Amino acid sequence: MVKMGKKFLVGITSIITKLKGKQSRMRNKESSNRNLERIFKFFLAILLFKYSLEFYWTGLLTYPWDIALMMSMHFIAVLLLIDSVLEIFNTSFLSYIGAGLLLSSVLVLFTVYFKEPHFGTDGILFSRYAIDLLFNGENPYSHSMLPAYEKYGLNYRWTTPTLEGGIVDRFSYPPLGFLIFIPLFLLGIPDLNATTILFFVLTLLFLCYEARRLWLLPVIVMFLDPNLFLFSVGGVYDIIWVFFLLLAMKFFYEKQRVLSAVFLGLAISVKQTPALTIPFILIYLLKASGMKDTFKYALTVGATFIIISLPFLLWDPKSYLAGVLAPLSGIMHGMGLASLVYFGHINLHPAFFRVAVSVILATLLALYWINFDKLKHSCWFMPMLILWFHMRSLQNYFISFVPVAMYIFILWQKGKIRGIKHED
């Protein structure tokens, strides 16, 4: 009886301990959620302060609805900032109101700002002029882009020099580099940067959704270097291919390889940069899935790219190829090895960079093959290393891979991919 009594007491004690542990974990989870909500309120308050000031300077406050929106935003920002510290209201309702007001203000400012086109680079200028030419029934690849400077008044300081001493005067990206802007253009928004900002928001929302409980981390990462956002506002539209590449990654690791290949095909149809991921991805597939899946993936990527490019390729093959290959003849300029030449420290012939890029690419492919278990997930951002040795290595080429690296981290946190020397 004594032994049974002891066992009973031990059992009861064990149950009580487990219940206490469960309650403790629940309290910790609740505390963590409350802290996240407080951080959210804090950041939301700052954003509401910012955009209420933007409203203040727009000249829209002569309209009753606009001044009501501005005042509401500012007052809710005050309440949210106080509540983020003191937790007076103890409700999420205030956050929902603030988020709704913020979204409303952004939409209003969005329509006001983008009523007129803004050009910060020759790339976005040429995309706009390419749309104009296409709507007039002309092939953008067959025409000089120089009339765009006169038509839209962009300063010639934003031109891209060539090695021959001239400036780039043709559209030098694949067709989706201007076709992607047409939907919003047809909706009456002439500023192409609106599309770029839309893709920046989509990229941010995608990363936050994928991160779930760690949603604040992508927000911090995406704004840690302001240039990632400022480039998107100022005419650098790399974020569009970044979004497609992230979707390609998502479906790749979910074993939906056809969808992944389609999105990779879309990414390389915007700009040439992500095309450098392809040989590494094919090695990944060859090692992990065999020749059949590798061939199928490559065929789908190629088919997607060709379907988008084919009308322009058939229209004028010579002009199309000259345009798409034009970046190979740009001036030596950038953050990588080319900076030594650009600032006059050494003098290197362009052929040196072509050889260097070829050697680096071959070396990286060999290392990737040999050390596949360690390096397999690096296939998505290997282009950074290659581009560092290219004679044109601009900053946007590199920081565009920040969201890509962020997503690899998210996938690892979620258990979708495993660490070094483990199979996924």
NORBELLIN-V775807 format. One record per pair of residues at least 24 apart in sequence whose C-alpha atoms are under 8 Angstrom apart, sorted by the first residue. I is the first residue (numbers start at 0). GAP is how many residues later the second one is. D is the distance in whole Angstrom. If there is no record, write none. Layout:
((I/GAP/D) (I/GAP/D))
This chain:
((36/47/8) (37/45/8) (37/46/5) (37/47/7) (37/49/8) (38/45/7) (40/39/6) (40/40/7) (40/42/8) (40/43/6) (40/54/6) (41/38/7) (41/39/6) (41/42/5) (43/33/7) (43/36/8) (43/51/8) (43/54/7) (43/55/7) (44/31/8) (44/32/4) (44/33/7) (44/35/6) (44/36/6) (44/53/8) (45/31/7) (45/35/8) (46/55/8) (47/25/6) (47/26/6) (47/28/8) (47/29/6) (47/50/7) (47/54/6) (48/24/7) (48/25/6) (48/28/6) (50/51/7) (50/54/7) (50/55/8) (51/53/8) (54/50/8) (54/54/8) (68/32/7) (68/36/7) (69/35/8) (71/29/8) (72/25/7) (72/28/6) (72/29/7) (109/84/8) (110/78/8) (113/75/6) (113/76/7) (113/77/5) (113/79/8) (113/80/7) (114/74/6) (114/75/6) (114/76/7) (115/73/8) (115/74/6) (115/75/6) (116/73/6) (116/74/4) (116/75/7) (117/73/6) (117/74/8) (117/75/7) (117/116/8) (118/35/7) (118/115/7) (118/116/6) (119/34/8) (119/38/7) (119/114/5) (119/115/5) (119/116/8) (120/37/6) (120/38/8) (120/113/7) (120/114/5) (120/115/7) (121/36/6) (121/37/6) (121/38/7) (122/48/8) (122/112/7) (122/113/7) (123/68/7) (123/69/8) (123/111/5) (123/112/7) (123/113/8) (124/24/8) (124/27/8) (124/29/8) (125/44/8) (125/45/6) (126/44/7) (126/50/7) (126/51/5) (127/50/7) (127/64/7) (129/41/7) (129/48/7) (130/47/7) (130/48/7) (130/51/7) (138/173/7) (138/176/7) (138/177/8) (139/31/7) (140/29/7) (140/30/6) (140/171/8) (140/175/8) (140/178/5) (140/179/5) (140/182/6) (141/174/7) (141/177/5) (141/178/7) (142/27/7) (143/25/5) (143/26/5) (143/27/8) (144/24/5) (144/25/5) (144/26/7) (145/24/8) (159/170/7) (159/171/8) (160/169/6) (160/170/6) (161/167/6) (161/168/5) (161/169/5) (162/166/6) (162/167/6) (162/168/5) (162/169/8) (167/162/8) (169/153/6) (170/152/6) (170/153/8) (171/150/8) (171/151/4) (171/152/5) (171/153/7) (171/154/6) (171/155/7) (172/96/8) (172/97/7) (172/98/6) (172/99/7) (172/150/7) (172/151/5) (173/94/8) (173/95/5) (173/96/6) (173/97/6) (173/98/7) (173/135/7) (173/150/6) (174/94/6) (174/95/7) (174/133/7) (174/134/6) (174/137/8) (175/90/8) (175/93/5) (175/94/5) (175/132/7) (176/92/7) (176/93/4) (176/94/7) (177/92/8) (192/39/7) (192/40/6) (192/41/7) (192/42/6) (192/44/8) (193/39/8) (195/36/6) (195/37/7) (195/39/8) (195/41/6) (195/43/7) (195/44/7) (196/35/6) (196/36/6) (198/40/6) (198/41/6) (198/44/7) (199/29/7) (199/32/7) (199/39/6) (199/40/7) (199/43/8) (201/41/7) (202/36/8) (202/39/8) (202/40/5) (206/196/8) (206/200/7) (209/200/7) (210/199/6) (210/203/8) (217/185/8) (217/188/7) (220/181/8) (220/182/8) (220/185/8) (221/180/8) (221/181/7) (227/168/8) (227/171/7) (227/172/7) (230/165/8) (235/160/8) (237/33/7) (237/158/7) (237/159/8) (237/162/7) (238/161/7) (239/27/8) (239/30/7) (240/25/7) (240/26/4) (240/27/7) (240/29/6) (240/30/7) (240/33/8) (241/25/7) (241/158/7) (241/159/8) (241/161/8) (241/162/7) (242/24/8) (244/29/8) (244/159/8) (245/158/7) (245/161/7) (248/131/8) (252/163/7) (252/164/8) (256/40/7) (257/38/8) (257/39/6) (257/42/7) (260/36/6) (260/37/7) (260/39/6) (260/40/5) (261/38/6) (261/39/6) (261/42/6) (262/38/8) (263/37/6) (264/35/8) (264/36/5) (264/37/7) (264/38/8) (264/39/5) (264/40/5) (265/38/7) (265/39/7) (267/37/7) (268/36/6) (268/39/7) (268/40/8) (272/110/7) (272/124/7) (273/109/7) (275/106/8) (275/107/5) (276/102/6) (276/103/6) (276/104/7) (276/105/7) (276/106/6) (278/86/8) (279/85/7) (279/88/7) (279/99/5) (279/100/8) (279/102/8) (280/98/6) (280/99/8) (282/86/7) (283/88/8) (283/92/6) (283/95/8) (329/61/8) (329/62/7) (330/60/7) (330/61/7) (331/59/5) (331/60/5) (332/58/6) (332/59/5) (332/60/6) (332/61/7) (333/57/7) (333/58/6) (333/59/4) (333/60/4) (333/61/7) (334/53/7) (334/58/6) (334/59/6) (334/60/6) (335/51/8) (335/52/5) (335/53/6) (335/54/8) (335/57/6) (336/51/6) (336/52/5) (336/53/7) (336/54/7) (337/51/7) (337/52/7) (337/53/5) (337/54/7) (337/55/7) (349/41/7) (352/36/7) (352/37/6) (352/38/6) (353/36/7) (353/37/8) (355/33/7) (355/34/8) (356/29/6) (356/30/8) (356/32/6) (356/33/6) (359/26/6) (359/29/8) (360/25/6) (372/47/7) (372/48/5) (372/49/7) (372/50/8) (373/46/5) (373/47/6) (374/45/8) (376/31/8) (379/24/7) (380/24/7))
